[in-house]
Amino acid sequence: MLKRIRIGAAVVFWLGITLLFLDFTGVLHGYLGWMAKIQFLPAVLALNVGVIAALVLLTLVFGRAYCSVICPLGVFQDGISWLGTRKSKAPYKYKKEIKWLRYGIWVAYVACLVAGVQVVVSLLAPYGAYSRIISSIKHPVAGPTIIIAAVTLIVVVALSLKGGRTYCNSICPVGTTLSFFSRFAMFRPVIEADKCKHCKACEHACKAQCIAISKDEQKIDYSRCVDCFNCLETCKFGALSYKFAWKKEIPGQAGNDGAQAGSAVMPDTDRASRRAFMAGTAVAVGAAALKGVEARAQEAAKKVDGGYADVLPKQALDREIPITPPGSKSVKDFYRHCIACQLCVVECPNNVLRPSSDPERLMQPEMGYENGFCRPECTRCSEVCPAGAIVKITREEKTQYHIGTAHVDLGACISATGKTHCGKCASKCPVGAIHMVKTETGMAPAVNEEVCIGCGACEQYCPVRPISAITVNGKYNHV
């Protein structure tokens, strides 16, 4: 029963997070956005003390239930490991904890988190890793981000097919962090030595590789146990139970030994749940692929001028200072908090946000105005950010954020050179920061830097290509 409840809750959370990133309607965040905000690392970076305390308390009471229910990458691994073990009656066996790898990665992770080296933090965080994989389906962008997402997917799938939760218990820093608390969990699987027949069915079923069974001892490494309850389902002698065991001497509580995971006998209800999990994956990926084809076709149609001539696309700029969204206090603050989950990228209705290719900000979003501009009435990115990199703002508050300043290249401006009268930048500026003034050769745009908010409307509407005659450079501080 416990296993079925766990699987049902896990599927709900996994589907919720996945649909959040594949949402083409723009309405699901109002219902599912909280699922992103209760992920461990986003809560830490957003200083969401309530969520952090709740997750720690959950772990102290029930063990690492977070890893098996709430974490989307953990649930994804469960689905993949089931595929790899469904034909084997004893797919796993006990393996010792790889301490140097597990704690070495954790120390490096914490050091990078404190130092603000978000590239490493983003690579290792399970929520960010999974979200990049899914967001790459909806919003594929050529560059290192999609390559990293693909490599991450291959590594996680390979480890899951062969070793169950190897990634969670050897690499994942969030899993290691929670393991410090799960050792003292009040409720946990307990082996009753007098009932154990040493058949090793539980050891072969443990996907966390944390159960060791022999004639001399029977033990569970609770720092690696992810509360999947596979062991409870496989024991035919009633030697395993999930019960209150706080501060009790239990065989296996000491020691960091474990067993590999697997599945010996799987009830029909569990098979149905697993099939539902995989069916949901296929439907989500298939729908995303079809939508991606449709979107690319529409984008191609936009690049034709009246059906007669191809329109030269605008070139992405290498800005001296990157532009970060309104709601971010500064460039430094934004990149220090951002976990590169890509949620703001996939939710941006104006196609302004994209993953950065800069090594210092790798995978983290930056703004570009080749395909659109940051409309003053849109606050979508501030509504969806789970990590506090972009604080939630209203439309009125958005006008107070000056994220950049427009600059004019008079030599490229077709109006300033007298080739023709344009003035599009002035007419499209939503805050009236640009005015056309007379020059010796024509009418040139003049920018009031005190008024300009850096929305990029002028850059986007400028007819000059491939680089606009008026461009926006970011500002370090926004408020």
MIVEX-309903 format. One record per atom (N, C-alpha, C): residue in three letters; x, y, z. Coordinates in steps of 0.1 Angstrom, whole numbers, plus 2048, in hexadecimal, padded with zeros to 3 digits. Atoms other than C-alpha are relative to their C-alpha. Example, Ala and Ser with C-alpha at 12.3 -4.5 7.8 and 13.67 -1.06 7.14 Angstrom:
ala8097F4800/ala87B7D384E/ala80980C800/ser7F77F5800/ser8897F5847/ser7F880B808/
END
This chain:
met8087F4800/met800800800/met80980D800/leu7F77F5800/leu81C818809/leu8078037F3/lys7FA7FE80D/lys82D8137E8/lys7F78057F6/arg8097FB80A/arg80E8197D4/arg7FC80E803/ile8037F27FD/ile8078397E7/ile80C8097FC/arg7F47F9804/arg82B8447E1/arg8008027F1/ile8007FF80E/ile82983C7BC/ile7F580A7FB/gly80A7F7804/gly80884E7B8/gly80380F802/ala7FC7F27FD/ala81586E7C9/ala80B8047F7/ala7F57FD809/ala83586C7B5/ala7FC8037F2/val8057FE80E/val82386A794/val7F980E7FF/val8077F3800/val80E88879D/val80A80C800/phe7F67F67FF/phe82D89D7A6/phe8088007F3/trp7F780180C/trp841891788/trp7F88067F4/leu8087FB80B/leu82489876F/leu7FE80F802/gly8027F27FD/gly81E8BA780/gly80C8087FB/ile7F47F8804/ile8428C677C/ile8037FF7F1/thr7FE80180E/thr8458B8759/thr7F78087F8/leu80A7F8807/leu8258C874D/leu80380F802/leu7FC7F27FD/leu8318E975D/leu8098057F6/phe7F67FB80A/phe84E8EA744/phe7FB7FD7F2/leu80580280D/leu83A8DD727/leu7F38077FD/asp80C7F9801/asp81D8F472C/asp7FF80A7F4/phe8027F780C/phe81290470B/phe7F4809802/thr80C7F77FE/thr7F391471A/thr80380C808/gly7FD7F47F7/gly80392B733/gly7F880180C/val8097FF7F4/val7E992374E/val8047F680B/leu7FD80A7F6/leu7F8905760/leu80880580C/his7F87FB7F5/his810919775/his7F880480C/gly8097FC7F5/gly7F3927789/gly7FC7F4809/tyr80480C7F8/tyr7EB903794/tyr80C7F8805/leu7F58097FD/leu80D8F2794/leu80D807804/gly7F47F97FD/gly82690D79A/gly8067FE80E/trp7FB8037F2/trp8299047BF/trp8097F4800/met7F880C801/met8388E37B5/met80F8047FE/ala7F27FC803/ala8578F57A8/ala80680780C/lys7FB7F87F4/lys85A90B7C7/lys8037F880C/ile7FD8087F5/ile85B8EE7DF/ile80C7F77FD/gln7F4807802/gln8798DF7CE/gln80C805809/phe7F77FD7F6/phe8978DF7E5/phe80980C7FD/leu7F67F5803/leu8B18F57D4/leu7F980E7FD/pro8077F3802/pro8989107C7/pro7FC80680D/ala8047FB7F3/ala88B9137EB/ala80C805808/val7F47FB7F9/val8AE9177F8/val80480E7FB/leu7FC7F4806/leu8B79327DF/leu7F680B802/ala80B7F67FE/ala8969447E4/ala7FF80380F/leu8017FF7F1/leu89C94280A/leu7F27FE805/asn80E8047FC/asn87A93280D/asn8017F780D/val7FD8077F3/val87F928832/val7F57F6803/gly80C8097FE/gly85C918834/gly8027F37F9/val7FF80C808/val862900818/val80C7F8804/ile7F38077FC/ile8868F7823/ile7FD7F980D/ala8038067F4/ala8798F0846/ala7F77F47FE/ala80A80B802/ala85C8DB839/ala8077F47FA/leu7F980B806/leu8748C6823/leu8097F980A/val7F88067F6/val88C8C0840/val7F87F880A/leu8098077F7/leu86F8B7857/leu7FB7F37FA/leu80580C807/leu86189F83D/leu80B7F5800/thr7F580A800/thr88388E83B/thr8037FA80E/leu7FE8057F2/leu88788C861/leu7F57F7804/val80B8087FC/val86587C864/val8007F37F7/phe80280C809/phe863865845/phe80C7FC7F8/gly7F4803809/gly886864836/gly8008087F3/arg7FF7F980C/arg88E86E813/arg7F47FE7F6/ala80C801808/ala86A86E806/ala80180B7F5/tyr7FE7F680B/tyr87488E7F3/tyr8057FB7F4/cys7F980580C/cys88A87B7DC/cys7F87F67F8/ser80880A807/ser8708617D3/ser7F28067FC/val80D7FA803/val8518787D1/val80180D7FA/ile8007F2804/ile85989D7CD/ile80A8037F5/cys7F67FD80A/cys87989D7B9/cys7FD7FA7F2/pro80380680D/pro871899794/pro80A7F77FA/leu7F5809805/leu89388B78B/leu8007F3807/gly80080D7F9/gly8908717A6/gly7F57F77FB/val80B808805/val86E86679A/val8027FB7F1/phe7FC80380D/phe87B866776/phe8097F4800/gln7F680C7FF/gln89784E780/gln7F87F3804/asp80880C7FC/asp87D837790/asp7FA7F97F4/gly80780580C/gly86B83476F/gly80B7F97F7/ile7F5806808/ile88C82D75C/ile8057F3806/ser7FA80C7FA/ser899814775/ser7F67F57FF/trp80A80B801/trp878801773/trp8027FA7F2/leu7FE80680E/leu87E7FD74D/leu80C7F7800/gly7F4808800/gly8A17F0754/gly8007F3808/thr80080B7F7/thr8977D776E/thr7F37F77FF/arg80D807800/arg8747CA764/arg8027F17FC/lys7FF80E805/lys8827AA754/lys80A7F880A/ser7F78077F7/ser89A7A2771/ser7FA7FE80E/lys8068037F3/lys890791791/lys80980580B/ala7F67FB7F6/ala8AF79D7A4/ala80980A7FA/pro7F77F6808/pro8BC7BC792/pro80A807809/tyr7F77F87F8/tyr8CD7CC7B0/tyr8067F780B/lys7FA8067F4/lys8E47C27CC/lys80780B808/tyr7FB7F67F7/tyr8F47D47E9/tyr80E8067FB/lys7F37FA803/lys9107ED7E2/lys80380A80B/lys7FC7F67F6/lys9248027FA/lys7FF80E7FB/glu8017F2803/glu9208277FB/glu80E8057FB/ile7F47FA805/ile93A83A7E6/ile80280E807/lys8007F47F7/lys942853801/lys80880C7F9/trp7F87F6805/trp95E8667EF/trp7F98087F5/leu8087F980B/leu94886D7D1/leu7F4807805/arg80D7FA7FB/arg9288747E3/arg80380D808/tyr7FD7F57F8/tyr93788C7FD/tyr80980A7FA/gly7F77F7807/gly95189A7E6/gly7F880A7F7/ile8097F8808/ile9368A67CE/ile7F8809808/trp8097F87F7/trp9218B37EB/trp80880C805/val7F87F57FC/val93E8C87F8/val80380A7F5/ala7FE7F780B/ala9468D67D6/ala7F38087FD/tyr80D7F9802/tyr9218DE7D1/tyr7FD80B809/val8037F57F6/val91D8F17F1/val80A80B7FF/ala7F67F5802/ala93E9047EB/ala7FC8097F4/cys8047F980C/cys93190E7C8/cys7F4808803/leu80D7F97FC/leu90F9187D7/leu80380C808/val7FC7F57F7/val91F92E7F1/val80880B7F7/ala7F87F7808/ala93893D7D7/ala7F88067F5/gly8087FB80B/gly91C9437BE/gly8047FB7F2/val7FC80680D/val92B92C7A3/val7F47F87FC/gln80D806803/gln908924796/gln8017F67F5/val7FF80A80B/val914910778/val8017F2805/val7FF80D7FA/val91F8F378E/val7F37FD807/val80D8027F9/val9008F77A4/val7F57FC7F7/ser80B80380A/ser8E98F6786/ser8027F37FA/leu7FD80D807/leu8FA8D8777/leu7FC7F4809/leu80280B7F7/leu8F68C3797/leu7F27FF806/ala80D8007F9/ala8D48CE7A5/ala7F67F87F8/pro809809807/pro8BA8B379D/pro7F48077F9/tyr80B7F9805/tyr89D8CB797/tyr8048077F3/gly7FB7F880C/gly8B18E177F/gly8047F67F5/ala7FC80A80A/ala8BF8C276D/ala7F47FB7F8/tyr80C806806/tyr89D8B3767/tyr7F880B7F8/ser8077F5807/ser88D8D575D/ser8068037F3/arg7FA7FD80C/arg8A78DB743/arg7FE7F57F5/ile80380B80A/ile8A18B9733/ile7F28027FA/ile80E7FE805/ile87B8C0731/ile7FF80D7F8/ser8027F3807/ser87E8E5727/ser8077FF7F2/ser7FA80280D/ser8958DA70A/ser7F77FA7F6/ile80A806809/ile8788C76FC/ile7F780B7FA/lys8097F6804/lys8618E56FB/lys80780C7F9/his7F97F4804/his87B9006F5/his80E7FC7FC/pro7F2804804/pro8998F06E2/pro80880C7FB/val7F87F5804/val8B490A6DF/val80E7FB7FD/ala7F2805803/ala8D59026CD/ala80A807809/gly7F67FB7F7/gly8F29066E4/gly8047F680B/pro7FB80A7F5/pro9038F6703/pro7F57FB809/thr80A8047F6/thr8E38F5718/thr7F97F37FB/ile80780C805/ile8D28DB702/ile8097F4800/ile7F680B800/ile8F28C76FF/ile8027FB80F/ile7FE8047F2/ile8F68C7725/ile7F37F8805/ala80D8077FC/ala8D18BD729/ala8007F27FA/ala80080D806/ala8D68A0711/ala80A7F7807/val7F68087F9/val8F6894722/val7FB7FC80E/thr8058047F3/thr8E5896744/thr7F57F57FF/leu80A80A802/leu8C8882737/leu8067F27FD/ile7F980D803/ile8DF867729/ile8067FA80D/val7F98057F4/val8F386574A/val7F57FB80A/val80A8047F6/val8D4863760/val7F97F37FB/val80680C806/val8C3849749/val8097F4802/ala7F680B7FF/ala8E3834748/ala8017FB80E/leu7FF8047F2/leu8E783476E/leu7F47FA805/ser80D8067FB/ser8C282D774/ser7FE7F27FB/leu80380D806/leu8C081075C/leu8087F5807/lys7F780A7FA/lys8DD7FF76D/lys80080080F/gly7FE7FF7F2/gly8DE80C790/gly7F6806808/gly80B7FA7F9/gly8BD81A79A/gly80280E804/arg7FE7F27FB/arg8C38387B0/arg80F803802/thr7F27FC7FF/thr8E983A7AB/thr80280F7FF/tyr7FE7F2801/tyr8E685E7A0/tyr7FC80780D/cys8057FA7F4/cys8D28677BF/cys80A7FE80C/asn7F88047F4/asn8EA8567D8/asn80F8017FE/ser7F17FE802/ser90C85D7C8/ser80380E7FA/ile7FD7F3806/ile90887E7B5/ile7F880C805/cys80A7F57FD/cys8E98927BF/cys80480780D/pro7FD7F97F3/pro8F38AD7D9/pro7F4802809/val80C7FF7F8/val8CF8B17E4/val7FD7F3807/gly80280D7FA/gly8CC88C7EB/gly80A7FF80C/thr7F68017F5/thr8EC88E800/thr7FC80980B/thr8047F77F5/thr8DF8AC813/thr7F57FA808/leu80B8067F9/leu8BF89B81C/leu8047F3807/ser7FC80D7FA/ser8D287B825/ser80580380E/phe7FB7FC7F3/phe8E188E843/phe7F47FF80A/phe80C8007F7/phe8BD890851/phe7F97F2800/ser80880D801/ser8AF86E844/ser8067F6809/arg7FA80A7F6/arg8C885B85B/arg7F880080D/phe8078007F3/phe8B2866878/phe7F18017FE/ala80E800803/ala890862868/ala7F87F880B/met8098067F6/met874859880/met7FA7F37FB/phe80680C806/phe863841868/phe80A7FB7F5/arg7F780680A/arg878829853/arg7FE7F17FE/pro80180E801/pro87A806845/pro8087F980A/val7F98077F6/val8847EE860/val8007F17FD/ile7FF80F802/ile8917CA85D/ile8007F980E/glu8018087F4/glu8877B2878/glu8087F37FE/ala7F680A803/ala8A479A87A/ala7FB7F2803/asp80580E7FD/asp89177D88A/asp7F67FB7F5/lys80980580B/lys87977C86C/lys8077FF7F3/cys7F87FF80C/cys893782851/cys8057F27FC/lys7FC80D805/lys89A76283C/lys80C8017F7/his7F47FD808/his8B877282A/his7FE7FC7F1/cys80380380E/cys8A776D808/cys80580B7F7/lys7FB7F4807/lys8B478F7FD/lys7F68067F6/ala80A7FA809/ala8947987EB/ala80080F802/cys8007F27FE/cys8947BA7FB/cys80D8077FB/glu7F37FB805/glu8B97BF7F2/glu7FF8027F1/his80180080F/his8B27B77CE/his7F580A7FB/ala80A7F6804/ala8947CF7CE/ala80380E803/cys7FD7F27FC/cys8A57ED7DD/cys8088087F6/lys7FA7F880B/lys8AC8067C2/lys80A80A805/ala7F67F77FA/ala8C081C7DA/ala80D7F9804/gln7F48087FD/gln8D97FF7DF/gln80480280F/cys7FC7FD7F2/cys8D7804805/cys7FC7F680A/ile80480B7F7/ile8CB7E3813/ile80B7F57FE/ala7F680B800/ala8E57C881C/ala7FA7F5809/ile80580C7F9/ile8D97A5826/ile80A7F5800/ser7F780C7FF/ser8EF789832/ser7FB7F980D/lys8038087F4/lys8ED76E84D/lys80480780D/asp7FA7F97F4/asp902784864/asp7F980D804/glu8067F37FD/glu8F07A5861/glu7F68047F4/gln80A7FA809/gln8D37B7850/gln7FF80F803/lys8007F27FD/lys8D67DC84C/lys7FC8097F4/ile8057F780A/ile8C97FA83A/ile80880D802/asp7F97F37FF/asp8DD81A833/asp7F580B7FE/tyr80B7F7801/tyr8C283483A/tyr80480D7FA/ser7FC7F4807/ser8D785082C/ser7FE7FF7F1/arg80380280F/arg8D1841809/arg7F27FB7FD/cys80E805802/cys8AE83280E/cys7F880C7FB/val8087F5805/val8968477F9/val7F17FD802/asp80E8037FD/asp876837807/asp7F87FC7F4/cys80780580B/cys86C8267E7/cys7F67F4804/phe80880B7FA/phe85D8097FC/phe8007F37F7/asn7FE80C808/asn8687EF7E2/asn8027F4809/cys7FC80B7F8/cys8767DA7FE/cys7F47FB808/leu80C8047F9/leu8557D9811/leu7F77F77F8/glu809808809/glu8437CB7F3/glu8067F27FD/thr7FA80D804/thr85C7AF7ED/thr8027F680B/cys7FD8097F5/cys8617A180F/cys7F37F7803/lys80B8097FF/lys84B781812/lys7FF7FB80E/phe8008067F2/phe85377A837/phe7FC80A80A/gly8047F57F6/gly84879B847/gly80B805808/ala7F47FC7F9/ala86B7A3851/ala80380F7FF/leu7FE7F2802/leu8697C6844/leu7F3808802/ser80C7F77FD/ser8527E2850/ser80580E801/tyr7FD7F17FF/tyr85180884E/tyr7F980580D/lys8067FD7F3/lys84C814872/lys80980B807/phe7F97F67F7/phe85682D88D/phe80C7F9806/ala7F48067FB/ala87A826895/ala80A80B805/trp7F77F57FC/trp8898478A2/trp8077FC80D/lys7F78027F5/lys8A68438BA/lys8007F1805/lys80080E7FD/lys8A281D8B9/lys80C7F97FA/glu7F4808806/glu8BF8058B4/glu7FA7F67F6/ile80580880A/ile8B77F5893/ile80C7FA7F8/pro7F5805808/pro8CE7DD880/pro8018087F3/gly7FF7F880D/gly8DC7F1863/gly80080F802/gln8017F27FE/gln8D7813872/gln80E8067FF/ala7F27FB801/ala8FC817876/ala8067FA7F4/gly7FA80480C/gly912814859/gly7FA8067F3/asn8047FA80C/asn910821836/asn8007F67F5/asp80180A80A/asp90A801824/asp7F27FF7FA/gly80D800806/gly8EE7FA80C/gly7FE7F47F7/ala80380B809/ala8DF7E47F2/ala7FB8077F3/gln8057FB80D/gln8D77E97CD/gln7F17FE7FF/ala80E801802/ala8B47EE7C1/ala7FB7F77F5/gly80580980A/gly89E7D87AD/gly7F17FD802/ser80E8047FE/ser87C7C87AA/ser7FF7F17FD/ala80180F801/ala8767A37B1/ala7F27FD7FB/val80E802803/val8507A17B1/val7F880D800/met8077F3801/met83B7BE7A6/met7F17FE7FF/pro80F801801/pro8157C07AD/pro7FB8067F4/asp8067FA80C/asp7FE7C7791/asp7FD80F801/thr8027F17FE/thr7F57E97A0/thr80C8087FE/asp7F37F9802/asp8197F37A0/asp8038017F1/arg7FE80080E/arg81C7E877C/arg7F880B7F9/ala8097F6806/ala7FE7FE773/ala80580E802/ser7FB7F27FD/ser80D81C785/ser80C8037F7/arg7F47FE808/arg82E817773/arg7FD8037F1/arg8047FE80E/arg81D814751/arg7FA80E7FE/ala8067F2801/ala809834758/ala80B80A800/phe7F57F7800/phe82A845760/phe8078017F2/met7FA7FF80D/met83A83B73F/met7F78057F5/ala80A7FB809/ala81A84272C/ala80080F800/gly8007F17FF/gly81A86573A/gly80C8067FA/thr7F37FB807/thr83E86A72F/thr7FF8007F1/ala80280080E/ala83685F70C/ala7F780A7FB/val8097F6805/val818875709/val80680E801/ala7FA7F27FE/ala82A894717/ala80B8037F5/val7F67FE80A/val84888F700/val7FB8017F2/gly8067FF80D/gly8338886E2/gly7F980D7FD/ala8077F4802/ala81D8A66E7/ala80A80C7FE/ala7F67F5801/ala83C8BC6EC/ala8078007F2/ala7F980180D/ala84C8AF6CC/ala7F78057F5/leu8097FB80A/leu82D8B66B7/leu7FE80F801/lys8017F27FE/lys82A8D86C6/lys80C8087FB/gly7F47FA804/gly84E8DF6BF/gly8018017F1/val80080080F/val84A8D669A/val7F780C7FB/glu8097F6804/glu82C8ED698/glu80680E802/ala7FA7F37FD/ala83E90A6A9/ala80B8047F6/arg7F67FD80A/arg85C907691/arg7FB8037F3/ala8077FD80D/ala845907673/ala7FB80F801/gln8057F37FF/gln835927680/gln80B80A800/glu7F47F7800/glu857937687/glu8058027F2/ala7FB7FF80D/ala86292F664/ala7F78097F7/ala8097F8807/ala84393F656/ala80280F803/lys7FF7F27FC/lys84A95F669/lys80C8077F9/lys7F47FA806/lys86C963657/lys7FE8037F1/val8027FD80E/val85C968635/val7F980E7FF/asp8067F3802/asp85498C62B/asp7F68007F5/gly80B7FF80A/gly83298C61A/gly8007F47F7/gly80080C809/gly83A96A60B/gly8098017F4/tyr7F87FE80C/tyr8539785F3/tyr80F7FF803/ala7F17FF7FD/ala87597C604/ala8027FC80E/asp7FC8047F3/asp88696D622/asp80580D808/val7FC7F57F7/val88B98663F/val80C7FC807/leu7F48037F9/leu8AE98764D/leu7FE80080F/pro8028007F2/pro8AC97D671/pro80A809808/lys7F77F87F7/lys8BA99268D/lys80A7F8807/gln7F58077FA/gln8DB98869C/gln80080280F/ala7FF7FF7F2/ala8DE9816C1/ala80D808803/leu7F57F77FD/leu8F599B6D1/leu8087FA80C/asp7F78037F4/asp9139956E8/asp80180D808/arg8017F37F9/arg9099B0701/arg80B80180B/glu7F67FE7F6/glu9239BF718/glu7FB7FC80E/ile8078047F4/ile90B9BB735/ile7F47F97FD/pro80C808804/pro8F19A0733/pro7F3807806/ile80C7FA7FB/ile8CD9AA737/ile7F87F5807/thr8078097F8/thr8BA998752/thr7F2805803/pro80E7FC800/pro894999758/pro7FC80A80B/pro8057F77F5/pro8819B476B/pro7FB7F780C/gly8028097F5/gly87D9A678E/gly80D7FB806/ser7F28037FB/ser8A299E791/ser80680D805/lys7FB7F47FA/lys8B29B77A8/lys80D8057F9/ser7F47FC807/ser8D39B7795/ser8057F47F8/val7FA80B808/val8E79A277C/val8067F680A/lys7F98087F6/lys8FC994799/lys7F67F7808/asp80A8077F7/asp8DE98B7AF/asp7F87F67F8/phe808809808/phe8CB97B792/phe8087F37FE/tyr7F980C803/tyr8E7963788/tyr8057F980C/arg7FC8077F4/arg8F095B7AC/arg7F47F7805/his80C8087FB/his8CC94E7B3/his7FB7F77F5/cys80680880A/cys8C3940791/cys8067F27FF/ile7FC80E801/ile8C591978E/ile8007FB7F2/ala80080480F/ala8C2919768/ala7F57F57FE/cys80B80B802/cys8A190476A/cys7F98037F3/gln8067FC80D/gln89591674A/gln7F1802801/leu80E7FE7FF/leu87291B758/leu7FC80D7FA/cys8047F3805/cys872940750/cys8028007F1/val7FE80080E/val88093872D/val7F47FA7F9/val80B806807/val864920724/val7F3807802/glu80D7F97FD/glu849936734/glu80080E7F9/cys7FF7F2806/cys855957723/cys7F78017F3/pro8087FF80C/pro83996070A/pro8058087F5/asn7FB7F6809/asn84E9796F8/asn80D7FB7F9/asn7F4806806/asn86C9626EF/asn80C809803/val7F57F77FC/val88497A701/val80B7F8807/leu7F68077F8/leu895962719/leu8067F47F9/arg7F980B806/arg8AE94870E/arg80C7FC809/pro7F48047F8/pro8CA93371F/pro80D8077FB/ser7F37FA804/ser8EC94471F/ser80A7F67FD/ser7F5808804/ser90A93570E/ser80D805806/asp7F47FB7FA/asp92294A722/asp8057F680B/pro7FB8097F6/pro938933738/pro7FD80480E/glu8027FB7F3/glu933949756/glu7F17FE804/arg80E8017FD/arg90D947753/arg7F97F47F8/leu80580B809/leu909926740/leu7F37FB805/met80E8067FE/met8E591A73D/met7F780A807/gln8097F67FA/gln8D8938751/gln7FA8097F6/pro8077F880A/pro8BF94E73F/pro80680E7FE/glu7FD7F2803/glu8C796F72E/glu7F68057F6/met80A7FB809/met8B298671A/met8068057F3/gly7FC7FB80D/gly8B498D6F5/gly7F38047F8/tyr80C7FA806/tyr89D9A16DE/tyr7FF7FD7F1/glu80180380F/glu8A198F6BC/glu7F27FC7FC/asn80D805803/asn87F97F6BE/asn7F4807807/gly80B7F97F9/gly86B9966D4/gly80680A80A/phe7FB7F77F6/phe86E9AF6F0/phe7F87FE80D/cys8068027F3/cys8659B0715/cys7F580A802/arg80C7F7800/arg8429BE715/arg7FD80480F/pro8027FA7F2/pro83A9D5733/pro7F57F9808/glu80B8067F9/glu81A9C373B/glu8037F2804/cys7FE80F7FD/cys82A9A073E/cys80A7FF80C/thr7F88037F4/thr837994760/thr8027F1802/arg80180F7FF/arg83796F758/arg80C7FA806/cys7F48067FB/cys85B967760/cys801802810/ser7FF7FE7F1/ser858977783/ser7F67F8807/glu80A8087FA/glu839962789/glu8047F1802/val7FC80F801/val84A940781/val80D7FD807/cys7F38037FB/cys86D94478F/cys7FF7FA80E/pro8018067F2/pro87092B7AD/pro80C803809/ala7F37FF7F8/ala8939357B9/ala80280E805/gly7FD7F37FB/gly88F95A7C0/gly8098097F8/ala7F77F8809/ala8A59657A3/ala7F880C7FA/ile8097F6805/ile887979796/ile7F580180A/val80B7FF7F6/val8709867B1/val7F38047F9/lys80D7FE806/lys84B9887AA/lys7FD80F801/ile8037F2801/ile8419AB79E/ile7F38027F9/thr80C7FD807/thr8229BC792/thr8048087F3/arg7FE7F880D/arg81E9CE770/arg80580E804/glu7FC7F37FC/glu8219EF782/glu80F801805/glu7F28007FB/glu8419E5794/glu80A7FD7F5/lys7F780480A/lys8509D8774/lys80680D7F9/thr7FB7F3806/thr8549FC766/thr80B806808/gln7F57FA7F7/gln86BA04784/gln80D7F97FE/tyr7F3808802/tyr8859EA778/tyr8068057F3/his7F97FB80C/his89E9F9760/his80B7F57FE/ile7F780C802/ile8AF9D9753/ile80A8037F5/gly7F67FD80B/gly8C29EA736/gly7FD80E7FB/thr8017F3806/thr8C7A09722/thr8027FF7F1/ala7FF80080F/ala8C2A0E6FC/ala80B8097FB/his7F67F8806/his8DFA1B6E7/his7FF8007F1/val8027FF80E/val8DEA276C3/val80D8007F8/asp7F57FF809/asp8F7A206A8/asp7FC8087F4/leu8057F680A/leu8F2A3F692/leu8057FC7F2/gly7FB80480D/gly907A30676/gly7F87F57FA/ala80880B805/ala8EFA12673/ala7F28047FE/cys80E7FC800/cys8CFA25678/cys7FC8067F2/ile8047FC80D/ile8BDA29657/ile7F980E800/ser8067F37FF/ser8ABA48663/ser80A80B802/ala7F57F67FD/ala8CAA5A671/ala8098027F4/thr7F77FE80C/thr8DDA54650/thr7F88067F5/gly8077F980A/gly8C1A6363C/gly7FB7F77F5/lys80480A80B/lys8B9A43628/lys7F18007FF/thr80F800800/thr894A44633/thr7FC80480E/his8057FD7F3/his87FA5064F/his7FA7F4807/cys80580C7F9/cys879A35669/cys7F880380C/gly8067FC7F3/gly872A3E68D/gly7F97F4807/lys80780B7FA/lys866A1B696/lys8047FE80F/cys7FB8017F2/cys87BA1A6B6/cys7F880A809/ala8077F67F8/ala86AA3A6C2/ala7F17FD802/ser80E802800/ser847A306B9/ser7FD7F3808/lys80380D7F9/lys84AA0D6C9/lys80480080E/cys7FB7FF7F2/cys85BA186EA/cys7F4801809/pro80B8007F7/pro841A10705/pro80080A80B/val7FE7F67F5/val84FA2A71D/val80380D7FB/gly7FD7F3805/gly856A46706/gly80E805803/ala7F37FD7FD/ala87BA4570C/ala8088057F3/ile7F97FD80C/ile884A4B6E7/ile7F980B7F8/his8067F5808/his87EA6B6D2/his8098027F4/met7F97FD80C/met888A736AF/met80580F800/val7FA7F2800/val89FA926AC/val8068027F2/lys7FA7FD80D/lys8ACAA468D/lys80F800801/thr7F1800801/thr8D0A9F682/thr8038067F2/glu7FC7FB80D/glu8E3AAB664/glu7FC7F77F4/thr80380980B/thr8DBA8C650/thr7F27FB801/gly80E806800/gly8B8A8365C/gly7FB80180E/met8068017F3/met8A4A7A67B/met8067F4808/ala7F980B7F8/ala8B6A66696/ala7F97FE80D/pro8068037F3/pro8A9A556B5/pro80980580B/ala7F97FD7F4/ala8B3A636D7/ala7FA7F980C/val8058087F5/val8B0A4E6F6/val80280880D/asn8007FB7F3/asn8A7A5C718/asn8037F580A/glu7FC80C7F8/glu8BBA4472E/glu7FA7FF80E/glu8078007F3/glu8A9A4F74E/glu7F27F97FF/val80D805802/val888A4373F/val8007F27FA/cys7FF80E806/cys893A2472B/cys8017F580A/ile80180C7F7/ile88BA0373C/ile8077F47FB/gly7F980B806/gly89E9ED724/gly7F87F47FB/cys80980B804/cys8809D9718/cys8037FA7F2/gly7FB80680D/gly88F9D56F5/gly7F68027F5/ala80A7FE80B/ala8709E16E1/ala8078077F4/cys7FA7F880B/cys8869F96CD/cys80A7F77F8/glu7F7809806/glu8A09DE6C6/glu7F97F67F7/gln80880A807/gln8869C56BB/gln7FA8057F4/tyr8077FA80B/tyr8739DC6A4/tyr8098077F6/cys7F77F9809/cys8919EC694/cys8027F87F3/pro7FF80780C/pro8919E266F/pro80E7FC7FB/val7F2803804/val8B79E166C/val8047F2804/arg7FC80E7FD/arg8C59BE66A/arg80E7FE7FA/pro80480A7F6/pro8D79A8674/pro80180680E/ile7FF7FA7F3/ile8E09BF691/ile7F980E800/ser8087F47FF/ser8C89DB69B/ser80880C801/ala7F87F37FE/ala8D39FF699/ala7FE80580E/ile8017FC7F2/ile8C6A046BC/ile7FF7F3808/thr7FF80D7F8/thr8CF9E96D6/thr80080480F/val8007FE7F2/val8CC9E56FB/val80B7F8807/asn7F68067F8/asn8E89DE713/asn7FB80080E/gly8058027F3/gly8E19D1736/gly80580A80A/lys7FC7F87F5/lys8E49E3757/lys8037F680C/tyr7FD8097F5/tyr8F59D3775/tyr7F680080B/asn80A7FF7F6/asn8DC9E078E/asn7F38057FA/his80D7FD806/his8B79E3786/his7F7809807/val8097F77F7/val8A79F67A3/val809808808/
END
